[in-house]
């Protein structure tokens, strides 16, 4: 008889102990699991893994400092919100067709991810498609991708989906 009671009480006790350590919170930015009151972005983790498995980055290329599109992006961002943006550090730049996605850090501004559209000889930062700030405790890549996609009527999906944060700011959140 005692063995039967033990076999019934063991799973109940295990569930109660686990539930005292694990919980869910919904904040303004999404859903997080908490383990001992430490928030973890499980949803963002799965979104990021799914993105990695399903995206097609064949038309997306990484830009370097010697590339003209990189230099154009640097110039546009430099002039975007002077004087604070004058000292721009590009962590990564990616292009696809007439689109450029740039991840930047500044000494006096929050880190940002900027999308630039280049039509013919004109190029401009898309004003409503600028992410600026931190995402902690949410994972940066899925969070920023979701933000940028929501800001466009017809976003350059492959470019946004292939974006992987490279800056120290987002790697150490």
Secondary structure, DSSP 8 states (H G I E B T S, - for coil): -HHHHHHHHHHHHHHHHHHHHEEEEEETTEEEEEETTEEE-HHHHHHHHHHHHH---TT-EE--TTSHHHHHHHHHHHTTTTTGGGSEEEEEEEEETTEEEEEEEESSS--EEEEEEEETTEEEEEEEEEEES--TTS-HHHHHHHHHHHT-SS--HHHHHT----SHHHHT-
